[in-house]
Each structure stands twice: as structure tokens, then as C-alpha cells.
Amino acid sequence: MASQPFRLSWTSTGGKRVRHTPDFFVRRADGTGMVVDVRPDERIEPDDATKFAVTAAACRAVGWDFQRVGTPEAVLLTNVRWLGGYRHPRVHRPQVAARLVEVFADGGELLAGARKVGDQIAVLPVPFHLLWHRVLAVDLASTLPRTG
């Protein structure tokens, strides 16, 4: 992934020089490329829409995908920020991680799975680390109903 990877320049139909620097370029695991612009829907002016359309056409011309994304949902953003606190390697405990991968191979509830591996307070940082690194997966955009 690269931030502000290149600048496009062109002359508009009115003869005005226009420039646009996309926000990100992503090279996917399968080798394909994707350009991403980030702009909330409510902040897109007509000139911006034109820039995004030109960028999408340029991407298609070289075989890349283009996506404009807006503001992430609040729950997703909160969950990703929180999990980011567990990204550091110091949280990783290889033996616990290997056991968690086994326990969650067919899914399951977080606390119950952590208890199967050991003391949940000691174990819980490891699945959060594994979620950050995409070893384990969960729907980060959903919330669970409160109990009790």
C-alpha cells in the first residue's frame, strides 16, 4: 500500500489545467492493483466528482480497480481503532496463538474460546492481535446486543 502514490494531470474541456493525487494505491495479494480515494459523500463537489471519474477511467486504462470510499461506519471505525492497540508483536504469544487458531477453526464465541485456552485475562490480548493481523476473522462492523 502506498499513500498519495501519483498525480494525474489533464486539461479540462474549458482549457483549465486540472490535477488530482489519489489517496492510496494497493497491490493485492493476487497481484492486481486498486486505487482508493477517500472522501465523505457530503464533501464531494462537482469538480471532485469529475476528478474521481477521470481517475477511475485512468485506472481502467491500465487494468487497475478504482474505489472511492466515504466515512467508515462508527462501529467499524471504533473496533478497528481499538484492535490497533493489539498490533504490536509484544502481544503475540506463539503457543497461545496456535491453540486459539485450533479453537476458533470452526468459529465460536470469544470468551468461551479464550477460556478453553487458559485464563481469559491472560489469553484475550492474543486473539485481538490475531484479529488485527487477519489470522482470525470477525465482522468488525456489527455490534452485539447487550446482556445483563
JORA-V452474 format. One record per backbone hydrogen bond with DSSP energy under -0.5 kcal/mol. CO is the residue of the C=O (numbers start at 1). NH is the residue of the N-H. Records with the same first field share a line. If there is no record, write none. Layout:
CO=NH ; NH
This chain:
2=25
6=22
8=20
10=12 ; 18
12=15
16=12
18=10
20=8 ; 22
23=4
24=36
25=2
26=28 ; 34
28=31
32=28
33=65
34=26
35=67
36=23 ; 24
37=39 ; 69
40=43
41=44
43=45
45=49
46=50
47=51
48=52
49=53
50=54
51=55
52=56
53=57
54=58
55=59
56=60
57=61
58=62
59=62 ; 64
60=63
65=35
67=37 ; 69
69=39
73=77
74=78
75=79
76=80
77=81
78=82
79=83
80=84
81=85
82=85
83=86
84=87
88=91
89=92
93=97
94=98
95=99
96=100
97=101
98=102
99=103
100=104
102=105
104=107
109=113
110=114
111=115
112=116
113=117
114=117 ; 118
119=122 ; 123
120=124
123=126 ; 127
124=128
125=129
126=130
127=131
128=132
129=133
130=135 ; 136
131=134
138=140
139=142
